[in-house]
Amino acid sequence: MNFNRWSAALLVVAGLAAPVAAEPRAAFVARCAMCHQASGSGLAGQFPRLAGRAATIAQSPEGRQYMARVVLYGLTGPITVDDKPLMGVMPGMATMSDAEIAEILSHAVTLGKPAKPVKPFKPAEIAAVRGAGRVSMAENGALRAKLVADGLIK
């Protein structure tokens, strides 16, 4: 009888536990590789490469916030990456959990050969950006333009 009660309690607790976040590479491949490619090399003319660039952007607090905002709320319009114009749409993915977004961004900063290692993104960082309120794709574009002008994004 006690075994049945404990078994039932364990099943209830297990069912209420937060889901375990996906392995970072697998989450990146499932959510991001269609456009940015599994290697992070991007697609010419449409989607920017992340390999080697994401780590550079994530070196500053402003760059980290920008990366979280783009994953959460998207980006559209023309941008220039590696001196080449790109025109594409990055859809917002705010339905993902803070933990999954943190894992995906943490994987993105390892792609290519980063000049300097970057600390992993934490779910609390993503939660803070989410908590600051929804922004439009155009607002993310304006933030990107400012970060480019400030030399934080190349």
N, C-alpha and C positions, 0 to 999 in steps of 0.2 A: 504494500500500500504506500509506504513512504517513497519507494522507488518511483511509483507512478506520479506522485505529487512533484517530486524533484524533476522528473523527466518533463512533465507538463510545464513546470516553471522555467526550465532551461529552454524549452522550445519557444515560450512566450518571450523571454529575454532575447534569445537569438533573433527572433523575428523583429524586435524593436531596435536592435543594434543598427548603427549607421552602416551603410554599405562600405565595403573596403574599396578604396580608390584603385583604379586600374594601374597596371605597370606603366610608367611614363612613356616609354617608346610605343607600346601598344596603343595607348590613348592618343598619342600624336598621330600615329599611322591611321587610326580609325577616324579621327576628326579633321586632320590637317593635311595629310599626305596627298589627297586627291588634287589639291591646288599647289601646295608648296613642295610636294614630292617627299618621299620617306627620308631622303638625304638632306632635305631642306634647300635644294638647289632652285626651287621655284620653276615657273614656266615663263619663258621669254615673252615679253609684251603684255602679260596678264597678271602674274602673281610673283611678288618679289622673293628673292632667295632669302632664307633665314640663316643658312649656314654661314658662320663667321660674323654675321651682322647682328643677330639677336643678342649675342653676348656683349657686343659693344654698346648697344642701346641700353641693355640692362645694367650697365656700370653705374648709372646715375639714378637717384630716386625718381626724377621726372621721367626718365626713359622706362623705368619699371612700371610706373603708373600708366604711361601711354600704352605699353604692351598689354596690360590688364584691361584697359579701357577698350582697346581694339578687339580683343577676344570677346569681351562682354557685349559690346554695343556695335561693333563693325566699323567699316571704313569704305568709302567709295570716292571715286574721282581720280583724276590723273595725279600720279606721283612719279618721282624720278629716283631710280635706284641704279647704282653703278653707272651713272651718267646716261641711263637709258630710260625713256618715258614708258610708263606702264599705265594701263587703263583696266581696272578690274573692280570687283566688289568683294569685300570681305564681310560676310554676314556676321551679325552679332550672335553669340552663343551663350546668352545669359541663362539659358535653361540648364547649363552644366553646373555642377557643384563647384564651390570655391576650391575644394581639394583637387578636383579633376583639372580645373584651369591651372592651378599652381603646378601640378605635375606636368602638364603639357608645356607650359612656359619653361619649367625647369629643364625639360628635355630639349626644347628649342635652343636654349643657350649653350648646349653642349655640341650642337651640330657644327660641322666644319672643324676648323682649328682655331678656336678662340685665342686671341692674343693673351688674355688674362682670364683666369677662372672666375666664375660668377657664383655668388651664393644662390642656392636654390630659392625659388619663390615659395612662400608660405601661404596656406589658406587664409590666414589673418590679413595678409596684404591684399588679397583679392576681395575679401569681405569688406575691407576699408574702402576700396575703390567702388565696390557695389553700393556700399552704404552712403557714399557721397552723392548718389543719385544718378539716374539714367542720363546719358548724353546722346546727342544725335551723331550720325556718321559725319555730318558736316563739322560738328564741334571737334570730333576726333581729327578730321582733316586740318582744321585750324591749329590744333595742338601740334600735329605733326609738322606743319609749316613753321611754327615757332621753334620747335626742337631742331629742325634743320637749320634755321637761321642762327640758333645758338650753338650749332656745331655738335649737338648731341646725337643727331641722326645724320648719316651720310648716305 
